[in-house]
């Protein structure tokens, strides 16, 4: 969920997945609802995102627990996650 043109997105999302043999699920363009559906359908277990992306998900997903039930951890870079957003993320897994 982090753009690859940012160092954080490239290093954490792309390189770590490729070097560890993990499956990488990508989106051409971020859309909160489509992201939640993709996470649910592909059973994504680790999310990498920015505070903006997590805020967008928290604001637009009506049932985050159902949408992200396969998720085991959320990792963020690029700034502090607002407490409101981290509270929502804590409901669905590790922040």
C-alpha positions as CSV (number, residue, x, y, z in Angstrom):
1,X,0.0,0.0,0.0
2,X,3.0,2.2,-0.1
3,X,4.1,3.7,-3.5
4,X,7.3,2.1,-4.7
5,X,8.8,5.4,-5.7
6,X,9.2,6.1,-2.0
7,X,12.3,4.5,-0.5
8,X,10.1,3.1,2.4
9,X,7.7,1.5,0.0
10,X,10.4,0.0,-2.2
11,X,12.5,-1.3,0.6
12,X,9.8,-2.7,2.9
13,X,7.1,-3.7,0.5
14,X,9.0,-4.8,-2.6
15,X,12.5,-5.9,-1.6
16,X,11.6,-7.6,1.7
17,X,8.8,-9.6,0.0
18,X,11.0,-10.7,-2.9
19,X,14.1,-11.5,-0.8
20,X,12.0,-13.5,1.7
21,X,10.0,-15.5,-0.9
22,X,6.7,-13.9,0.2
23,X,3.8,-13.3,-2.1
24,X,3.4,-9.6,-2.8
25,X,-0.1,-8.3,-3.5
26,X,-0.1,-4.9,-5.4
27,X,-2.6,-2.4,-6.5
28,X,-2.2,-0.1,-9.5
29,X,-3.9,2.8,-7.7
30,X,-4.9,3.0,-4.0
31,X,-8.6,2.9,-3.2
32,X,-9.6,2.1,0.4
33,X,-12.6,-0.1,-0.4
34,X,-10.8,-2.0,-3.2
35,X,-7.8,-2.4,-0.9
36,X,-10.0,-3.9,1.9
37,X,-11.6,-6.3,-0.7
38,X,-8.1,-7.3,-2.0
39,X,-6.8,-7.9,1.5
40,X,-9.8,-10.1,2.3
41,X,-9.8,-12.0,-1.0
42,X,-6.0,-12.6,-1.1
43,X,-5.8,-13.2,2.7
44,X,-3.0,-10.7,3.1
45,X,-1.3,-11.1,6.5
46,X,1.1,-8.1,6.7
47,X,0.3,-4.6,5.7
48,X,2.8,-1.8,4.9
49,X,1.4,1.7,4.6
50,X,1.7,5.3,5.4
51,X,-0.4,7.2,8.0
52,X,-2.4,8.7,5.2
53,X,-3.3,5.3,3.8
54,X,-4.2,3.8,7.2
55,X,-6.3,7.0,7.9
56,X,-8.1,6.5,4.6
57,X,-8.9,2.9,5.5
58,X,-10.0,3.8,9.0
59,X,-12.3,6.5,7.7
60,X,-13.9,4.5,4.8
61,X,-14.1,0.9,5.9
62,X,-17.3,0.2,7.8
63,X,-16.2,-3.1,9.4
64,X,-12.4,-3.2,9.5
65,X,-12.4,-6.3,11.7
66,X,-14.1,-8.3,8.9
67,X,-12.2,-6.7,6.1
68,X,-8.8,-7.4,7.7
69,X,-9.3,-10.7,9.6
70,X,-6.4,-12.4,7.9
71,X,-4.0,-9.5,8.8
72,X,-1.3,-10.2,11.5
73,X,0.5,-6.9,11.5
74,X,0.5,-3.3,10.3
75,X,3.8,-1.5,9.6
76,X,4.0,2.2,8.9
77,X,6.5,4.7,7.7
78,X,6.6,8.4,6.8
79,X,5.2,9.9,10.0
80,X,3.3,9.3,13.2
81,X,0.0,7.5,13.0
82,X,-2.7,9.6,14.7
83,X,-4.0,8.0,17.9
84,X,-7.5,7.7,16.4
85,X,-6.1,5.7,13.5
86,X,-3.8,3.5,15.7
87,X,-6.8,2.8,17.9
88,X,-8.7,1.4,14.9
89,X,-5.7,-0.6,13.7
90,X,-5.3,-2.1,17.2
91,X,-8.8,-3.6,16.8
92,X,-7.7,-5.6,13.8
93,X,-4.2,-6.7,14.8
94,X,-0.7,-5.6,15.7
95,X,0.3,-2.0,15.1
